[in-house]
Amino acid sequence: MPNPLWMLVPWLVFALAAGVKFWRLTSLFRKRVLGIPSRTERMRQMLERIWEKDQQAV
């Protein structure tokens, strides 16, 4: 019989997949709690700053 440690490989793959899934599911919660703006919010802020600079130049 081959090395019995090979039996741990599927469990390690499962644990890694579960960890990644958990991390992705909780990312939205972490962003809201920590106050990190989303990509859309950052883009909106950047466009508003550009717009304000253009308004001041006119």
VENGI-V509367 format. One record per residue. SS is DSSP state (2 for helix, 1 for strand, 0 for the rest). PSI is psi as a letter, one per 20 degrees, with the letter a starting at -180 (999 if undefined). Layout:
ss->SS psi->PSI
ss->SS psi->PSI
//
This chain:
ss->0 psi->p
ss->0 psi->r
ss->0 psi->p
ss->2 psi->i
ss->2 psi->i
ss->2 psi->i
ss->2 psi->i
ss->2 psi->i
ss->2 psi->g
ss->2 psi->h
ss->2 psi->h
ss->2 psi->g
ss->2 psi->g
ss->2 psi->g
ss->2 psi->g
ss->2 psi->g
ss->2 psi->g
ss->2 psi->g
ss->2 psi->g
ss->2 psi->g
ss->2 psi->g
ss->2 psi->g
ss->2 psi->g
ss->2 psi->h
ss->2 psi->h
ss->2 psi->i
ss->2 psi->h
ss->2 psi->g
ss->2 psi->g
ss->2 psi->h
ss->2 psi->g
ss->2 psi->g
ss->2 psi->g
ss->2 psi->i
ss->0 psi->k
ss->0 psi->p
ss->0 psi->q
ss->0 psi->r
ss->2 psi->h
ss->2 psi->g
ss->2 psi->g
ss->2 psi->g
ss->2 psi->g
ss->2 psi->g
ss->2 psi->g
ss->2 psi->g
ss->2 psi->h
ss->2 psi->h
ss->2 psi->g
ss->2 psi->g
ss->2 psi->g
ss->2 psi->g
ss->2 psi->g
ss->2 psi->h
ss->2 psi->h
ss->2 psi->h
ss->2 psi->h
ss->0 psi->999
//
